[in-house]
């Protein structure tokens, strides 16, 4: 149950950061230059963590 919660949490975190990054990018202006690139870097990091976690879960809990 904890693994399902962690998997869903990681995927939602990636989705939220992606939406925030795209929204900031299309908004434009001063905030876009400041935050858009940082949000996309955070998304890549969260995606990496989510993929490693999901692959690890699949490997260790294959039945």
Contact map, one row per residue, 1 for C-alpha under 8 A:
111110000000000000000000000000000000000000000000000000000000000
111111000000000000000000000000000000000000000000000000000000000
111111100000000000000000000000000000000000000000000000001000000
111111110000000000000000000000000000000000000000000000000000000
111111111000000000000000000000000000000000000000000000000000000
011111111100000000000000000000000000000000000000000000000000000
001111111110000000000000000000000000000000000000010011000000000
000111111111000000000000000000000000000000000000000000000000000
000011111111100000000000000000000000000000000000000000000000000
000001111111110000000000000000000000000000000100110000000000000
000000111111111000000000000000000000000000000010010000000000000
000000011111111100000000000000000000000000000000000000000000000
000000001111111110000000000000000000000000000100000000000000000
000000000111111111000000000000000000000000100110000000000000000
000000000011111111100000000000000000000000000000000000000000000
000000000001111111110000000000000000000000000000000000000000000
000000000000111111111000000000000000001101100000000000000000000
000000000000011111111100000000000000001100100000000000000000000
000000000000001111111110000000000000000000000000000000000000000
000000000000000111111111000000000000001000000000000000000000000
000000000000000011111111100000000011101100000000000000000000000
000000000000000001111111110000000001000000000000000000000000000
000000000000000000111111111000000000000000000000000000000000000
000000000000000000011111111100110011000000000000000000000000000
000000000000000000001111111100010001000000000000000000000000000
000000000000000000000111111100010000000000000000000000000000000
000000000000000000000011111110010000000000000000000000000000000
000000000000000000000001111111111000000000000000000000000000000
000000000000000000000000001111111000000000000000000000000000000
000000000000000000000000000111111100000000000000000000000000000
000000000000000000000001000111111111000000000000000000000000000
000000000000000000000001111111111111000000000000000000000000000
000000000000000000000000000111111111100000000000000000000000000
000000000000000000000000000001111111110000000000000000000000000
000000000000000000001001000000111111111000000000000000000000000
000000000000000000001101100000111111111100000000000000000000000
000000000000000000001000000000001111111110000000000000000000000
000000000000000000000000000000000111111111000000000000000000000
000000000000000011011000000000000011111111100000000000000000000
000000000000000011001000000000000001111111110000000000000000000
000000000000000000000000000000000000111111111000000000000000000
000000000000000010000000000000000000011111111100000000000000000
000000000000010011000000000000000000001111111110000000000000000
000000000000000000000000000000000000000111111111000000000000000
000000000000000000000000000000000000000011111111100000000000000
000000000100110000000000000000000000000001111111110000000000000
000000000010010000000000000000000000000000111111111000000000000
000000000000000000000000000000000000000000011111111100000000000
000000000100000000000000000000000000000000001111111110000000000
000000100110000000000000000000000000000000000111111111000000000
000000000000000000000000000000000000000000000011111111100000000
000000000000000000000000000000000000000000000001111111110000000
000000100000000000000000000000000000000000000000111111111000000
000000100000000000000000000000000000000000000000011111111100000
000000000000000000000000000000000000000000000000001111111110000
000000000000000000000000000000000000000000000000000111111111000
001000000000000000000000000000000000000000000000000011111111110
000000000000000000000000000000000000000000000000000001111111110
000000000000000000000000000000000000000000000000000000111111110
000000000000000000000000000000000000000000000000000000011111110
000000000000000000000000000000000000000000000000000000001111111
000000000000000000000000000000000000000000000000000000001111111
000000000000000000000000000000000000000000000000000000000000111
